[in-house]
Amino acid sequence: MQMKWIGWSVPMLLLGLILVQPGTAENRLSLGDCIDIALKNLPTLRAARADLEAGKAREQQAVSRYFPQVTAGTGYSEVHQQGGALGDTITKSYTTSLSVNQTIYDFGRTGNAYDSACLNARAAELEMERVKQAAILKVKQAYFDLLQAQRLSLLAQKTLEQAETHLNQAQAFFRAGTKPIFDVTRAQVEVNNMRLNLITADNRTRISGMALNNAMGLEPEGPMEIDDCLAVSPDIPPLEKVKTAALGKRPELAKAETEIASAAARLRAEEAHYLPILALNGAYNWADGTTEMGRLQGDVENSWNAGISLSIPLYEGGLTIGKVSEAKAGRQLLEARRDTLRQGILIEVCQYYADMESAKVRIAVMEGALQKAAENFAIAQGRYEEGVGPYIDVTDAQVSSIRAETDYVQSLYDFQLAAARLMNAMGKGEQIQGTME
């Protein structure tokens, strides 16, 4: 009776290990913890932040054209002029000057250039958000991959223990003369196969752990303990609502719209080069020195000047025409890319939505199949222990049970991966679990 109880309890224990999440230790990392670490360490995010700072600096450069341009200078000069009515002339002077130039109106050159710079800075901000969400998706993929590897490694360990139990049973039956040596050799082959499976599963777990470290911007070495949230299932909203959210919150699409607006402002700035510029200018010169003209000598005096200017471009050899044409073509290119991106986003959403629905159905199916496979394995093993069933029924039932458990874990992983990809496609990369609303 004790061996029969073992035959029923081992597969049910395996079923419990698959269905029940392990306890959470204090040193375990949650998915949210891993995402926070990645957002602090990844070099791609640092690069995106630097690009954003550069965009803000270009915005400051553009706004500077609204303000006066003040220039100061100083120098010494000595001029010798031969001949003339009064003889040779020698002028020696120290001069310091301060000049101011202020554009009054340039018909949109400065304003549109500033608008374009502001929109480009906003595009850099949206690009940083895109990089951030891509990093979050990478962490989620690595996290769920490690969870899957850990579960399969645990399954391989328990299956090896189970195979060793079968070997002990077969040896005991053979010594008692109730079973042939064939059962022993087959059980030995089973043990060796399970050992190889465990080695492969453990190696995959180590590789998956290194991949998660890499996704967080950490060194790839070292073990990692993480919370098991593989069975946490977010709610799935209607497909049309998902599409609307994706088109409204996807940073790539918002960036594309911003870049189009920036290109339009840049086009208006180029077109303004056909028009004149009205500006004020003035300067004051502080001078100290002498001018000698033959027998006469005088001091160099201070001077100032001020004026207003209107410059009209008459002919530039087609420069402005070429820049305007280039700006128009650039805007059309960005519009075409925006439309292509929009179509790609809708395709992604539909694909990942279908993947989630399919995985959710497979989870429900595999839960029932897992239970039946565990029961069939327990029955086959119980019959073998009673001496009324062949050992091949035990191995066949075990293979079916392992396949069912592996498929169940795979369906959990597929669901979580599809959910993570769908959240990313909806522009909700930071959302971890629960509802997608």
Secondary structure, 3 states (H helix, E strand, C coil): CHHHHHHHHHHHHHHHHHHCCCCCCCCCECHHHHHHHHHHHCHHHHHHHHHHHHHHHHHHHHHHHHCCEEEEEEEEEEEEECCCCCCCEEEEEEEEEEEEEEEEECCCHHHHHHHHHHHHHHHHHHHHHHHHHHHHHHHHHHHHHHHHHHHHHHHHHHHHHHHHHHHHHHHHHHHHCCCCHHHHHHHHHHHHHHHHHHHHHHHHHHHHHHHHHHHCCCCCCCCCCECCCCCCCCECCCHHHHHHHHHHHCHHHHHHHHHHHHHHHHHHHHHHHHCCEEEEEEEEEEEEEEEEECCEEEECCCEEEEEEEEECCCCCCCHHHHHHHHHHHHHHHHHHHHHHHHHHHHHHHHHHHHHHHHHHHHHHHHHHHHHHHHHHHHHHHHHHHCCCCCHHHHHHHHHHHHHHHHHHHHHHHHHHHHHHHHHHHCCCCCCCCCECC
